[in-house]
Amino acid sequence: MSTRVSVPELKRMSADELRKEVYLRRVECAKMSIGIKAQSEKNHALYRQKRLEIARMLTVLNQLPKGTATLAPARKAPLSASKTAETPVKDVSPALKNKKKKS
């Protein structure tokens, strides 16, 4: 890919390629940010350009159809031993059902 990213170029890329590029650019920006704060990096304009490219990529990624634009599948937490799908949950214990309200 060229140094400057154009929107038509981004639209030709697949969603996976876009996600990978966004990740790589974010890593680059993080390194540049640390360099700027430590005053070892002098080119602030390049840092700003990289951030704008990330924004462009995310905009194109969000404009894709919903089925292809999901970033990652949701992770399901493992079921604990006490909450398995096989054991039904009781609504109310029989002792509480029969207990009358005292006034």
Secondary structure, DSSP 8 states (H G I E B T S, - for coil): --SS--HHHHHHS-HHHHHHHHHHHHHHHHHHHHHHHTT----HHHHHHHHHHHHHHHHHHHHS-TTT---S--------TTS-SSS---SS-HHHHH-----
